[in-house]
C-alpha cells in the first residue's frame, strides 16, 4: 500500500473540499476500501474520514415521512432497530445477512451501497473493461458467479445486499457535494455498464452519500432472501426482495420485485412487479411472477443455474412476505 494522508472531516462542506483538492477517497467503515488499497486498485493521496462528521449515524422513523437511515449507520444497528424490523423487515433481513457479525459491526449503510465490483477479473488486475481493457474477461472466461441480466458489455454483478430491498421500497439517496445537496431514487443512483462501464454510481467528485430515505411503510409487507455458498462472509449468488401490499379481498395490491446477484445493478423486474397487482396468494401465481422476473435472462456458459435458483427465491420471498 502506498503512503497516504488521513484527514478527519468535521463537516460535509469540509469533506467535499478535502475530496476535491487532491486524488482522494472517503472512508466510513472501510470494509471494501482498505482491501482495494492493499490490492493496489486504489492509490489515493488522501483518505477522508467521514465518521468524524456529526449527524450521519442516526436512524429516524416518522409515520408520515418514513424512514431515514444515516449513511454512517452500521449494518448491525440497522438490523436490530425495532422500527426497521417491524415495518421494513426486508431491510433488516438484508442487513443481517451481510458478511459476519464483525463486518456488520463496522460496515455502514452508505458504504454497503457504494461497494466496488467483486468480479475476480476486475479485482485480479486483468485488463477488463472496467480497468481500461478492450473486452469483459468474464464473458468467455470463468463466469459461474457473473450476471445473467443486463450484462452487456460488462458481466459483473452488483455486490450490495442492502440495495436490493431499498430499491424494492422505492428508497432515495441523499447526496452532498461541492454544488450542494441532491436526492435521487436509488435505482437511478447506479450506472449500468451499457451507459458507462467505468463507473458504478452517479457520485461526482467530492460528493458523498449522507442518508437513505425510505417512504412510509403504510401496511406494506416485505421479505428478502439470499442464496450464498457459505453461511457468512459471502456475497449473494442470487437474492430477491419483494415489497407488496395485501388488499381486503386477500389479493395483492401491487409492489416491487427486485433481484440481486444476477445483474450489474439491483435489478427491478418490471413485468413481475406489475403482475403483483391483483395476484392471488397461491403457489401457481407466485410461479408465474417468478417466470416473469427472469424473463429475458441470458446466462453465460457456466451460470445457467442462476435462472432456476432465482425463480425459486422469488417464490420463497413471496411466501415469506405474505405469511409473515
N, C-alpha and C positions, 0 to 999 in steps of 0.2 A: 504494500500500500504506500502510495506517495504521501509526503508530508502535506498537511492542510491546516488552515486556520479554523478554529472553532469559536463561534460567537453566539452568546445568548441574546436573542432578540427580546426587547422589552415591550414592544407593541407591534401591531400589524404593519403600521407605516414603516417602522424601523426594519422589520423583516423584509418588506418589499425592497427597501433601499439596499440592504445588505446583499440581497439575492441578485441584484442587477449591477452592482459595482464591479464585480469580477466573476469568473466562472464559479458558480455556487450551487449548492443543493440544500434543501430544507431537510431537517431530521426531526422526527417525532419519536416513535418507538424504536426506529432504526432496524427493525427485523429484516427488511429487504435491502435497505440502503447499504448497510455495513457489509453485507455479503457481496454486493455488486462492487463496492470499493475494493474489497480484498481480492476479488477476481479480476480487477482492472477494467471492468466495464464502465465504471465512472471514476474520474480522476479530478475531482473539484479542487479548486484552490481554497475554497471556503465552505464550511458546513455551518448552516444557520440553525440553531436550536430553537424550535417553536414551543417547547414545553415551558419556557420562561415567560410566555405571554399569558397574562391572566384572562380568564373568561372563556377559554376554549375547551374546558373539560367538564361541562355541565350537561345533564340530561334534564329537559324540562317538558312536561306534558301539560297541555291545556286542552280542555274538551272542545273548545271552539277552534283553536288554531292548529292543534295536532301535536306532533312530537318533534322536538328539536334536539339533535344529537351533536354536541360539540365535537370538532374534529379530533381533539385530544382525549376523548372518552375512550377508555380501554375496552377491549372486547369482553373482558370479564365483567366489567361494570355494566356493559350493555346487556350481556346475557342474564345478569342477576337482577336487573331493575324491575321492580314489581309491575309498573305500568306497561313496560315493554312485554313482559312475559304474559300479562293478562290480555292486552289489547292488540299486540303485534307479535304473536307467538312465532311467526316465521322468521322475524328478525332475531329474536332471542335464540331460536334454534340454530340459525346460521352462525351467529357469533360463537355459540357454544361448540361448534364443530370445526372451528379454525385451529389447526395445529395442536399444540399441547397446552396444559394449564400455564406453564411458564411463558409461552408465546402469547397467550391471551392476556396475561397479566401485564405485558409490556406493549403489545401491539395495539394500535389505535384505530378508531373507525375511519378517520381520514386516510391514514396510511394504508389500510387494507384496500380502500378504493383505488389508491394510486400506485399499486404494485406494477412492476415491470413484468413482461412475459417470462414464463418459466421454461420456455422451449429450450431443449438441450443444445440445439444448434446455435441459437442466439447466445445462450449462456456459455457455450463451449468455444467461442471465438471462431466459429465458422463464418465464411463470407456470405452470410444470408442477406436477404433484402433489408432487414432492419438494421444491419450493420454496414450497409453500403454496397452489398453484393448485387449480382445480376439476377438471382433466382432464389426461390424458397428451397432450402436444403431438405425440408421435411416432405415436400411434395412427392418426391420419388425416393425418399430415404426411410429412416426409422420413424414411422408416424403412428404408432399404436395409440398414443395419447393425444394426438392432434385433432383438429376440428373437422366437423362434418357439415357445418352450415356456415355460409358467408366467408369462406376461406380464401378465395382468390383475391390477390396473388400471394398472401401470407397465411399459413395454416396454423398459426399459434392459437392457443385457447386462453380466454381471459381468466386470470388466476383468482379473482376475488369471490369468496363465498358470500360475503355480506352484500355485494352489489345486486345479487340475484333477487332476494326478497325486497330490497329497497326499490328496484325498478318495478317490481310487481305492485308495490304500494303507491307508485307514482311519486316517489320522493324527488326533491330538488336539492341541488348542491349550492351552498353559499360560498362565494369566492371573493377574496380581497386581493388587490394588487395596486400597482402604481397608478392606474387610471380609475381607481375607485372600486366599488363593490358591484357584483352582479350575481344573479341567481338563474340557474339553468336546470331543466329536467335532467335527472341522472342519465336517462337513455341518450341524451344529447351531449353528455359530458365525455363520452367515449368516441374515439375516431376509428371507424372501420378501416381495414387495410386498403380497400378499394379507393378510399378518399386520400389517405396519406399513410404510407406504410412505415414511416419513420417516427410517428407519434402515436401515443395511446390515448391521450386526453387533450382537451381544448385549453389546458392551462397555458397561459402566456408567460414570458419571462417575468419573474418577480411575483407571480400570483401563487396564492396558497388556498387550500380548502379550509374554511372556517367552521362550517356546520353542515349537517344534513337535516332537512326539514321534511317530515312525513305528514301527509294530510290526516285529518281526524279519522279514527277507525270506523265510527258510525256503523257498528254492527257487522262489519266485515269479518270474515273468518279466514284463516290462512294456515299454511304449512310449508315447511322447507325440508326436503330430503336430499341426501347426498350419498353417492357411492364412491368410496376410495379403497384402494387396495390394502391400506393399513388403517388401523383404528385411530391413529394420531400422527401428527407431523406430516400429513399427506394432503395433497391438493385433490380436488374433485376430478374423478374420471368423467362423471356426469352429475349434475344436480338439477333440481326443479323447485321452483317456488310457485305456489298458487295463492291468489287472493280472490275470494269470492264472497257473494252475499246471498243468503237464503231469502226466498220470498215466502209470503204467508201460505202459499199453496204447496210448499215443500220443494219447489223447484229453485234452481239457481237464477239469480237476477243479474248475472254478469260478473266480470272481473278480469283478471290477467293471469296468463301462464307464461312464465319466464324460465329459460333454460340456462344452465351454467356448465362449463367444462366441455362444451361442444362447439363453440364459436369464438371468434376473436374479441367479441363484446358480449355482455349479458344479452341473451337472445330473446327478445319479446316475440312470442309466437302469435301473430295477429289472428289467423283463422281459428286456432284453438281458443283464443281469448273470446272471439266473437261467438263461438259455439257454446260458451258457458251460459249465455243468456237463454233462459227457458229450458235448460238441460235438466233432465231428471237425475235423481241421485241413485244411479244404477251402474253396475259394472259395464253394461253394454254402452251406456252413454259415456262413461269415463274412457272406455276403449276407443270410441270414436274421437273424443277430444285428443287422446294420446296420438292417434294416427295423424290428425291434423297438425299437431305440434311438431312432428318430424317430417311433414310434407316438404319435399324439395331437398332433403338431406342428400349429400354427395360424399359418401365415405371414401377414404383413401385405401390403399392396398391392405393396410393392417388394422384399420379401426372400424370395420363394418359392424362389429359387435355393439358399438355405441348406439346404434339405431334401436334395436330391441331393448337394450338396457335402459335408455332414456324414456322409451314408451312405458316401460314398467314403473319407472319413477314418477311419471306423470300420473298414472293410475293410483299409485301409492300416496302421492301428495294430496290428490283429491279425496281419497278415502280418509286420510288423517284430518283434513280440514273439516269435512262435513260431520265427522264423528267426534270431534273434539268436545 
